[in-house]
Amino acid sequence: METIEGDALRISEAARQLGVSAQYLRLLEGQGRIPAARRVFGCRIFSAEDIAHLRAMGIGSGKRVKPVEEGNADA
């Protein structure tokens, strides 16, 4: 487990717990779709409360919409 301080987790561990990639969390943060993560020495860190909040927002819920493929718009 990649802890930093107390219950704080690095982005890779937080992403693992949510079932998403760290890159996906960075993308959502960059787009402003999730709150900016705290940083310690330049590393994004998440608390248990942060992870619970992201789950409540639907992050990692498995409810993803597949993009419509070209030529298969009726799917």
Secondary structure as UniProt FT lines:
FT   TURN            6..7
FT   STRAND          9..10
FT   HELIX           11..18
FT   HELIX           22..30
FT   TURN            31..32
FT   STRAND          38..40
FT   TURN            41..42
FT   STRAND          43..46
FT   HELIX           48..56
FT   TURN            57..60
FT   TURN            70..71
FT   TURN            73..74
//
